[in-house]
Amino acid sequence: MIKAAGGERFSAHPDRQRFHRELLRAVERARNLGSALAVLFIDLDRFKRINGVFGLDAGNRVLREAAARIRKCVREDDGVSRVGSDEFAVLLEGIEIPSLTSSIAERIRTEFTQPFEIAQREAYISASVGVALYPRDGESAEDLLKRSDLAMYQAKTAGRDICQFYSPESESRVSRKLDMESGLRRALKRGEFEVHYQPQTSLADGSPTSVEALLRWNSPELGWIPPAQFIPLAEETGLIHSIGAWVLETAMIQARAWQDIGLRPMRMCVNVSAKQLNQNLVDTVARVLDKTGLPVSSLELEITEGVMVGKDAVTGAALNDLRAMGIGFAIDDFGTGYATFEYLKRLPVRTLKLDGQFVRGVCDNNDDVAIITASVSLARSLGLRLVAEGVETAEQHERLRKLGCDDCQGYHVYQPLPAATLEKVLAKAQPGAADRPRLTIAR
């Protein structure tokens, strides 16, 4: 049981409607008295793991303890309600100093830094807290609930385990993100995604050696959206699995099509998110290799160092299966700080992609030069290809060549291009290649 506003007691089952009725009465009192109040919306971060690992009974015990912890942090007459499966709302009346609200919210957040004991084990569940103030942030119960919820959502997207006060700017950001998520769910069906391709070229003679597939999204409502904005959202919502499978299949079919018209065989490099590394990815790769007849040597999957550092059993199994198929890997963003080279021994790594932050300083920063030199030495000793990313100038290109890098990628040589455009560019370097008949591969 959790104490409600005015001293009344009620069940801890989710009861958003009851809290709404209490808030309606509180807003009316504040309006009549000319006073202020605050609504705190609290979400238990990653609570679903508790139900999944320990079961529903354990989850209910955690919810009861969570309610008790929240109650301990507020005043005797403040209202506390469970308003969702793992969400609570707090009603603070007579709050004339915003700093008092901030203090209470921070006490609640801090209370959740202590572990919960479940089945003689310690489990940690943080809390994200959103706050809306009357009358500053809204003059109706509906607005206060909505805006405290929006503030909580902003706290979660900012990294969880923080307290966020409502602001119109945060509402705009949340609203755009929700619009983007809705659009992202429709984009694949509506054919809004495109794959552009950026060659990696030899620093020795300038010939293309590989092509990286890069996803682009042109939303009718939002325009061109940078991958840095929508890829994290796709990962967060789980849409990365279907989108990633589409990119992989599109790129592999394109690689085979270029080979069929006689273009020089090049590796097709496809970025793979840590979220994608499961049996579904393995099945997709096997299926498309079989359908297209693309040689396994023509496909390279790009993963980051972080994938190997933080991998779990599912990730490890997927990597092992891909390795058994003969798939090669490129380590993207190489040199950005992970202090393990274990994966270089255990995976069929073909390529190290030197992060662009080192390339930017190659002409005038001795530390960057030292890192690149060490990377060249490591790559040569292991028989790996070293690709410098983000090459933007002729000076960088020449300096990297002299330092011994194998290949480069960047706007100085090629920008990402649609398949048809890049095909024409590549065909000019190989007269007669584009005249060969194409092999049609059913999707």
RAVENNOR-V788104 format. One record per pair of residues at least 12 apart in sequence whose C-alpha atoms are under 7 Angstrom apart, sorted by sequence separation. I is the first residue (numbers start at 1). J is the second residue. D is the distance in whole Angstrom. If there is no record, write none. Layout:
i=<I	I>
j=<J	J>
d=<D	D>
This chain:
i=<79	132	152	199	78	79	112	113	151	198	199	255	78	112	151	197	198	78	112	132	151	197	198	132	154	197	131	196	197	388	391	109	130	148	195	196	334	387	391	392	394	130	147	195	196	329	330	334	335	336	386	387	388	389	390	391	392	393	131	154	195	196	328	329	330	331	332	333	334	335	386	387	388	389	390	391	392	130	150	194	195	328	329	330	331	332	333	334	385	386	387	388	389	391	130	194	248	328	329	330	331	333	129	193	194	330	105	128	193	323	130	192	193	323	129	192	305	128	192	300	301	302	303	304	305	128	299	300	301	302	303	304	376	272	300	301	302	303	304	305	359	376	74	268	269	270	271	272	273	296	297	300	302	373	73	267	268	269	270	271	272	296	359	128	266	267	268	269	270	271	352	354	356	359	128	129	130	131	132	267	269	274	305	351	352	353	354	355	356	363	73	127	128	129	130	131	132	350	351	352	353	354	355	356	362	73	126	128	129	130	131	241	308	350	351	352	353	354	130	240	256	278	282	353	363	278	362	70	213	256	277	47	245	249	253	279	282	235	278	282	277	44	69	43	44	43	42	43	42	41	42	41	40	41	39	40	39	40	39	109	195	38	39	38	37	38	211	37	210	211	212	213	36	37	38	106	209	210	211	212	213	36	37	105	209	210	211	212	35	36	210	36	58	35	19	2	15	16	14	15	13	14	7	12	14	6	14	5	5	4	5	4	3	4	3	4	2	47	2	45	44	45	44	45	44	45	43	44	42	43	42	43	42	41	42	40	41	40	41	40	39	40	38	39	38	39	38	37	38	37	36	36	39	41	40	41	39	42	41	27	27	45	24	23	20	292	263	263	263	262	261	262	261	261	262	261	261	261	260	260	257	257	204	203	203	202	203	202	203	201	202	200	201	200	201	200	199	199	198	198	198	197	198	196	197	196	197	196	197	195	196>
j=<91	144	164	211	91	92	125	126	164	211	212	268	92	126	165	211	212	93	127	147	166	212	213	148	170	213	148	213	214	405	408	127	148	166	213	214	352	405	409	410	412	149	166	214	215	348	349	353	354	355	405	406	407	408	409	410	411	412	151	174	215	216	348	349	350	351	352	353	354	355	406	407	408	409	410	411	412	151	171	215	216	349	350	351	352	353	354	355	406	407	408	409	410	412	152	216	270	350	351	352	353	355	152	216	217	353	129	152	217	347	155	217	218	348	155	218	331	155	219	327	328	329	330	331	332	156	327	328	329	330	331	332	404	301	329	330	331	332	333	334	388	405	104	298	299	300	301	302	303	326	327	330	332	403	104	298	299	300	301	302	303	327	390	160	298	299	300	301	302	303	384	386	388	391	161	162	163	164	165	300	302	307	338	384	385	386	387	388	389	396	107	161	162	163	164	165	166	384	385	386	387	388	389	390	396	108	161	163	164	165	166	276	343	385	386	387	388	389	166	276	292	314	318	389	399	315	399	108	251	294	315	86	284	288	292	318	321	275	318	322	318	86	111	86	87	87	87	88	88	88	89	89	89	90	89	90	90	91	91	161	247	91	92	92	92	93	266	93	266	267	268	269	93	94	95	163	266	267	268	269	270	94	95	163	267	268	269	270	94	95	269	96	118	96	81	67	82	83	82	83	82	83	77	82	84	77	85	77	78	78	79	79	79	80	80	81	80	125	81	125	125	126	126	127	127	128	127	128	127	128	128	129	129	129	130	129	130	130	131	131	131	132	131	132	132	133	133	133	134	134	134	135	144	148	148	149	148	152	152	140	141	160	141	141	141	441	427	430	433	433	433	434	434	435	436	436	437	438	438	439	438	439	401	401	406	406	407	407	408	407	408	407	408	408	409	409	409	414	414	415	416	416	417	416	417	417	418	418	419	418	419>
d=<5	6	6	4	6	7	6	6	6	5	6	6	5	5	6	6	5	7	6	6	5	6	7	5	7	5	5	6	6	7	7	6	5	6	6	5	6	7	6	6	7	6	6	6	6	6	6	6	7	7	6	6	6	6	6	4	5	5	6	7	5	7	5	5	6	6	7	6	5	7	5	5	5	5	5	6	5	4	6	6	6	6	6	4	5	5	6	6	6	6	5	6	6	6	4	5	7	6	7	6	6	4	5	6	6	7	7	6	5	7	7	6	6	6	7	6	6	6	6	6	7	6	6	5	7	6	7	5	5	5	5	5	6	6	5	6	6	6	6	7	7	6	6	6	6	6	6	6	7	6	7	7	6	6	6	4	5	5	5	5	6	6	7	5	6	6	6	6	6	6	7	7	7	7	5	6	6	6	6	6	6	6	7	5	6	6	6	7	5	6	6	5	5	5	5	5	5	5	5	5	5	5	6	5	6	6	5	6	6	6	6	6	6	6	6	6	6	6	7	7	7	6	6	7	7	6	7	6	6	6	5	7	7	6	6	6	7	7	5	6	6	6	7	6	6	5	6	7	5	6	6	5	5	7	7	5	6	7	5	7	7	6	6	5	6	7	7	4	5	6	6	6	7	6	7	7	5	5	5	5	5	5	5	7	7	6	6	6	6	5	7	6	7	7	6	7	6	4	5	5	6	5	6	6	5	6	7	6	5	7	4	4	6	6	6	7	7	7	7	6	6	5	6	6	5	7	6	7	6	5	6	7	5	6	6	7	5	6	6	5	6	7	7	5	6	6	4	6	6	5	5	6	7	6	6	6	6	7	6	7	7	7	5	6	7	7	7	7	6	5	6	7	5	7	7	5	6	6	6	6	7	7	7	5	6	6	5	4	6	5	7	6	6	6	7	5	7	6	6	6	4	5	6	6	5	5	6	5	6	7	6>
